Amino acid sequence: MDPTTIDPATIDVADPELYESGDPVALWAHLRATSPVHWNNHPPGPGFWAVMSYRPALEVYRNTDAFTSELGMRIDSDPAAVEAAAGKMLIVTDPPTHPRLRQLMNSAFLPRVVSTLEASMRRVIEPLVDEALRNDVVDFVSEIAAVLPAAIICDIMDVPQSERAMMIDLTSKAFGASVGGEAKCPMGTMEKTEAHAEIFLYYTELVEQRRRAPGSDVVSALIQGDLGGRRLTDEEVLLNCDGLLTGANETTRHASAAGLLALIQNPGEWHRLRGGEVSIESAVDEVLRYTSPALHVLRVAKKDVEVGGRLVRAGEAVAIWNSSVNRDETVFPDPDRFDLGRDQNRHLTFGIGPHFCLGAPLARVELKVLLQVLAEKVTHLELAGPVERLRSNFMWGIERLPVVLR
């Protein structure tokens, strides 16, 4: 299918099939050139405005007066779940609750705090890579990329050492999406649901423990914090623990896997990284831009507002398509090239403005340590089988990535 022949009115950028087996990159380029802000029909829902280019994305991200986050932050959200979390969970709150809640949680994600976790990250990653070097073929997603963020969130929440293996296993199951969705793998979907339920029960017990004996972890910060003259309820604490777990896992997991695939497909960049020709910070930013794990972020207009020259009516949804925005030719020269030394890399992978991703410092350091360990220990990267991509319109990721590391 030639994307240049497609009428934007007939394409659904939120079709999960596009991200499992299609070519979204070419389609995004066509839409940026022809309809950078356009109405996207998405049956059976009412549709949404799709923002495909950089400058209109900034307009939406920064305009908190005209847009709300409390009606959901992703397409196809369960309306009942959104209603239950709105105003309580950080990602679906507006001012004045949002800045107060963010301040409570921020202490666990300050750069100086995250930097102290580097040694812990190395202790997790090094034996995983060493084991991969001893094996013929490994699935990089399940055996390396999924383990690191799950282990580090245990640090942040101060999960006892005796329970960490269990939590890492549950987290890997909960976020290991079934390729092809429920129709192709109902047992995998059931296992995910059960793992999420077990995690929720565990955090319920953890909250009870922290209320009796608070510590210096983020759960204790939520329990002890003041939210406009009151304490958070157990429900609010649990919702934000769940949000932290989701955010901490998804970005690093998918950026790590897609980043490794990009290095395999661009061996010159791998040699530049190993040879010290590019800084590790620059490499991390390019991996984040190029892989853009979170495909979109949703906002709903509170009043009539113009975005990119188009009139958005009150009540209409707007989806910022981050993965396309991060390849806008007017901001990123030669955007489809994977360039670890890219200058002025102003990607929006973590968003911008009041809802800038709380866990961004953590994700950056996790990717930094992973790339450093790989560069130190691995000389040769090789794809060892078909890549299985995630069937999702929210996360642009890889479900299985068989590789040989030498």
N, C-alpha and C positions, 0 to 999 in steps of 0.2 A: 504494500500500500504506500503510495506516494503522498506524504503529508501535505505537500504544496497544493494538492488537488482537493483537499478536504475543506468543506464549508464549516467554519467554526460553530455554526448553529446546529450541526448534526453530530458533533463529537462530544463525548462526555469525558473530561479529563479525570473524573473520579471513578472511572471504570477500573476495577482491580485487575482485570485481564490485561490492561495496557502495561501494568507494572510487573506482571508475572511473565509475560511472553511477548509483549509488543516493543516498540521503539519509542519511548516517551521523549527522548532527547530531541529527535528530529521534529516531532510534533510540537514540543514547546517552542522551538525556534520559529516555526511557522506561525504559531499563535502570537508570539512576541512581535513578529513583523506585521501581522495583519489585524490582530485583535488583542492588544495587550491587556485590555479590561473588557470582558464580554460576558453576556449572560450564558450560563451553562445549564442546560436541562439535565436533570439527574433523577429519572424515574426510580421509585414512585414518589419521591419528594417533590417539593416545589421548585427546586433548582437553586442556583446561587450565582453571584458575580465572581468570576474567576480573574484574579489579578496575577498576570504572568510576567510583568516586568518590574524593575527595581524602584523607580521613582513613585509610581502609584502605591507600591507596597509600603514605602516609608510613610505616605499620607495616611494609610490605614493604621499602621502600627502606632503612630504618634498621636493620632486623634482620639484620645480617650473620652473626650466630650461627646463625640458623635457615635462612638461604637462601644458596645458592651461585650464583655467576655462571659457574662453570667447566663447566657443562653446556649452555651456549649462552645468548645474550642476545636471541634473536628466534625467533619461531615459524617452522617450516619450514626451519630451518637444516639444512645437510648434516651428519649426525652424524659422518662421517669428518673433515670440515673442522674441526668443533668440537673433536674429540678431538686433532687435530694442533696446534691453537692453544691449547688449555686450559693455563693455567699459564705461558704464554709471551707472549701478546698481552694488552695492558692490560685490554681490556673483558671478557675471559674469564679473569681471575685473581682469586683470593681472597687474603686475608692469609695468610702474611706477605709473599708476593711482590708483591701489588698495590701497597701503599704504597711499596715500594722502587723498583719500576718507574715508578710515577707520579712519584716525586721526580726520577728521571733525566730524564724527558720534560718536567717542569713548567717548566724554565728557559726554554723556547721560548714559553710561553704565559702568563707572568706579565703582569699588566695594564700594568706600566711598559714591558715589552718590546713588547707588542702595540701600545701607543700610538705607538711609533716607526714602526710600519708604516703609519700613517694617510696620510702623504704618498705612499707607494707606492700605496695604495689609490686615492687621488685621481688619480694618474697613469694608473691603469688605467681607472677609471670615466668620467672626464670625456670622453675621446675617444669612448668607446662611446656615451655619451648624445648628444654632439654629432653623431655619425654618424646616430643614430636620429632626431634632429631634422631632418636633411636628407632623410630618406627618408619615403615615404608610410606604409608599414606595416612594422613589425619584429616578429619573434618575440622577445619580451622574455626568454624562458627561454634560448634558445640564443645570442642575440646580446649579452645583458648579464648575466643572473643566473648563468649557468654559467661565465662567463669570470673574474669577480672572484675567487672562492675558488680556482680553479685557478692563477691568477697568484700569489696570496699564498702558497699552499703552496710554490710554487717559491722564494719569498723565504725562508721558514722553513727549507727544506732546502738553501738556497744552490745551486740549480740554475744553472749558467752561463747568462748572458744569451743566448748563441748557441743554446742548446737549449730555451729557454723556450717559444717558439712551438710547437715540436713537442710538448712536454709538455702545454701548454694544449689543443692539438688532441686529443691522445690522451685526456686526462682528460675532455674534453667528450663524446667518443665513448663512453668507458667508462661514464660515469654518465648518458648520455642514454638512459633506459629506453625500450623499444619500447612504444608505446601498444597496449594489448590483449594484450601478452605475446607469447611465442614463436609461439603459434598464428596470430596475425595478421601478425606481421612476423619471420619466421625470419632474414632477412638482417640485420635490425637487431640481433637477438640475437647473431648470429655476429660482427658488427662490434664489439659491446661486448666479447665474449669475447677477440677478437684484440687489442683495445686494452688490456684488462687484462693480457694476457700480455706485450705490449710494455712496459708500465709496470713490470711485475715484473722484466723483464730489465734495464731501465734502472736500477732501484734496486739490482739486484745489482751492476752496474758501479759505481754511486755508492758503495756500501758498500766495495768494493775500493779505490776512490780515497781515501775517508776514512780507511781503515786505514793507507794509505801517508802521507797528508798530512791529518791532522784539522784542522778549523776550529772555528768557534763556533756551528755550526748544530746542529739537533736530531739529525741522523744521527750527527754526531761525538759528541754527548753520549751517545747510546745505545752507541756503540762503546767509548767510554772509561770509561763508568760502571761502578760496582761494584754488583753485585747479590748481596748476601749473601756477599761474599768471592770472587766470580768475575766474569769479563767475560761479556757477552751473546754468544751464538753468532750467526753470520750469519743463521740461520733466525729467531731471536728479533728481531734488528734489522729484518729484512725484514717480518716479520709486523706489527711495530709501525709501520713506515713505511706499510704498506698500511692499517692502522687509522687512522692520521693522515689519509691521503689521503681515505679514505671519509668520516670524520667531518667533515673540513674542507669537503668539497664538498656533502654532502647537506643539512645544516641551512641554510646560507646560500642555496644554490640554490633550495630549495623555499620557504623563508620569504620570500625576495625576491619570487618570482613570485606567491605567494598573497597577500603583503602588497600588491603593486601592484594585484592584482585587487580586493582589499578597498577600496583607496583609490578605484578607479574606481567601485565599487558604492556607496561612501559619500563623495560629493563634499564634503559638509560637513566631514568629517575631513581631507580633502586641503587645504581652505581654511584650516582651523585650523593645520595643520602649516606651510603656506607663510606664514601670517600671524604665526607665532611665538606662537600662543595656547597651545601645548602644548610641553613640553620634548622635545628629541630623544631623551633617555634614556627618558622615559615612552612615546614613540611606538615605540621599539625593543621595549620590553617587551610592549606590546600586540600588536605584529606577531608576536612570538614566542609569546605565549599563544594568540592567535586562530588562527594558522596551524598550530601544533604539528606540525612536520614529521615527527618520529618518532612514529608511531602508538602503538607499545607498546615495553616493555622486559620481558624475560623473566627470571625467577628460578626455581630449583628448590628445593623444601623439603628440607633435610637431616634434619629430624625433624618429628614431628607438631607443628603450630603453629596457633593460631587467628588468622584474618584477618577483620576485620569481622564477628565473630560466627560465622564458618564454620570448620569444622575442616579444615585442609589436611594431608593425610597425607604422610609422608616419601616422597620420590620424585615427588610430583606437581608439575607446572609451574604457575606463577602468572604471568600477563601483566598488567602495569600498563598500562591503556589511557590513555596520557598525554593524548591528544586529548580524551577524555571528561572525565578528571580536571580538565583546565584549563577546563572549562565547568561545574564543580560549582556549583550555585546557592547553596550554603551558604557558599561562599568568595568567589565572584565575582558580585556583584549584576548582574542582567540579562546573563548570560554570553554570550548570542548577539549582543550589540551590540558593534560594533567601536568602541571608545572610546579614542582615543590619549591622553586625559588620565586614564585609569583610575588610581585610588589603590590602594595596598596590593595591588599586582599580584604575588602570591606564586605565580606559575605554576611548574610542574614540567617545563617543556620540556627543561631540561638535567638533570633528575633532582634528587636531593638525597642527602646522605650521602657515604660514601667513594667512590662511583662518580660523583659529580657531574662532568658533562662537562668534560674537560680543556680543550677548545677553546672553552668558553663566552665567555671574554673576546675571543677572536678573532672569533667570530660576531657578537657585539654590536657591535664596532667596524666590521666590514664592513657590517652593516645600517645603522649610524649614518652612515657616509660615503655609502652609496648614497642614503639618504633625504635627506641634506643636499644632495648634488649634484642630485638630482631637484627638490628644492624650490627650489634656486637657478636652475635652467636651464629648468624645464618649468612652464608655466602651465595646460596643458590635457592631460588624460589621456582616452583614448577606446578602448573595446574595438573591434577591427576584424574580428572573426570568431569562430567557435566556439572555446571553451576545451576543450582535450583534457587530461583528467586521467589521472594515473598509475594503472595497474592494479597495485596492490601492497597487501599487508596490513601492510607495515612502514613505508613512507614515504607520508605524506599529501601529495601534491604535484601539480603541474601540469606536463605534458610540453610543451605548446605554448600560448602566450598571445600571439596577434596583437594588437598595439596601435598606436595613433597617438599620438605625443608631439608637442606643439607648444610 
